[in-house]
Amino acid sequence: MSVTNLDPDIAARLKRTPDGLVPAVVQQHDSGEVLMLAWMDDEALHRTLTTREATYWSRSRGEYWVKGATSGNTQRVVSVALDCDGDTLLIQVDQTGAACHTGEHTCFDAGRLL
């Protein structure tokens, strides 16, 4: 993870995990459907706010990724909100194509547990 240009006022409000990450719940802006959960550090959030392209930190690859850069399944960011505790982001997007790496529209397709 790199040095960031995130607005210091926004950065001060974030409560991060010990490895500097904040979970980001990704939701389709017009239907409210939850599409996926991803992780952001300060730089990923800065890039997302600046470009309106959903940019995340890949814990498995140890690098930034712009959703859809290789798959074409893009997320145009409509809004970003921080929860009351400052420890979770809500990213509302206009999803094109599948949101999940499995090719499904949502990552929450494995069936209800309750």
C-alpha positions in Angstrom: 0.0 0.0 0.0 1.2 3.4 -0.8 1.3 7.0 0.4 -2.1 8.6 -0.2 -3.6 11.9 -1.2 -6.8 11.2 0.6 -8.3 14.4 2.1 -7.0 14.5 5.7 -10.5 15.3 7.0 -11.9 12.1 5.5 -8.8 10.1 6.6 -9.3 11.3 10.2 -12.8 9.8 10.3 -11.8 6.3 9.2 -11.3 3.5 11.6 -9.1 0.9 9.9 -8.2 -2.7 10.6 -4.7 -3.3 11.9 -3.5 -3.7 8.3 -5.0 -0.3 7.3 -8.1 -1.4 5.6 -11.8 -0.5 5.7 -14.5 -2.9 4.5 -16.6 -1.5 1.6 -20.1 -2.8 1.1 -21.0 -2.4 -2.6 -24.6 -1.8 -3.5 -26.5 -1.2 -6.8 -27.6 2.4 -6.5 -31.1 2.1 -7.9 -32.3 -1.3 -6.6 -30.4 -1.4 -3.3 -29.1 -4.9 -4.1 -25.9 -5.7 -2.2 -23.4 -6.9 -4.8 -20.1 -7.6 -3.0 -17.8 -6.7 -0.1 -14.3 -5.4 -0.9 -11.5 -3.7 1.0 -10.1 -0.2 0.7 -7.2 1.6 2.1 -6.8 5.4 2.1 -5.4 5.4 -1.4 -8.1 3.1 -2.9 -10.7 5.4 -1.4 -8.9 8.5 -2.8 -8.7 6.9 -6.3 -12.4 6.0 -6.1 -13.5 9.5 -5.0 -11.3 11.1 -7.6 -12.1 8.9 -10.7 -15.6 7.5 -9.8 -14.2 4.1 -10.8 -14.4 1.6 -8.0 -10.9 0.9 -6.9 -10.1 -1.6 -4.2 -7.2 -3.2 -2.4 -6.7 -6.9 -3.2 -5.6 -8.7 -0.1 -4.7 -11.8 -2.0 -2.7 -10.1 -4.7 -1.4 -7.3 -2.6 -2.3 -4.6 -5.2 -4.9 -2.1 -6.2 -7.5 -3.2 -8.7 -10.1 -1.2 -10.6 -13.3 -3.2 -10.8 -13.7 -4.2 -14.4 -10.3 -3.2 -15.7 -9.7 -6.7 -17.1 -13.2 -8.2 -17.0 -15.2 -5.3 -18.4 -17.6 -5.7 -15.5 -17.3 -2.1 -14.3 -18.7 -0.2 -11.4 -19.4 3.5 -11.9 -19.5 5.1 -8.5 -22.7 7.0 -7.8 -22.1 7.8 -4.1 -19.8 6.9 -1.1 -20.9 7.0 2.5 -19.2 6.3 5.8 -21.1 4.6 8.6 -21.7 6.2 12.0 -18.7 4.4 13.5 -16.3 5.3 10.7 -15.4 1.6 10.2 -17.4 0.7 7.1 -18.0 2.3 3.7 -21.1 2.0 1.6 -20.3 2.4 -2.1 -23.3 2.8 -4.4 -22.5 1.9 -8.0 -24.0 1.4 -11.4 -22.9 -2.1 -12.1 -22.2 -3.3 -15.7 -22.1 -7.0 -16.0 -21.3 -9.4 -13.1 -20.1 -8.1 -9.8 -18.7 -11.3 -8.5 -15.5 -13.0 -9.7 -17.5 -16.2 -10.3 -19.4 -14.5 -13.0 -22.6 -14.1 -11.0 -24.4 -10.7 -10.7 -23.9 -10.7 -6.9 -21.4 -12.4 -4.6 -24.3 -13.2 -2.2 -25.7 -16.1 -4.3 -24.6 -19.0 -2.2 -28.0 -19.4 -0.5 -29.6 -18.1 2.6 -28.4 -19.4 5.9 -31.5 -18.2 7.8 
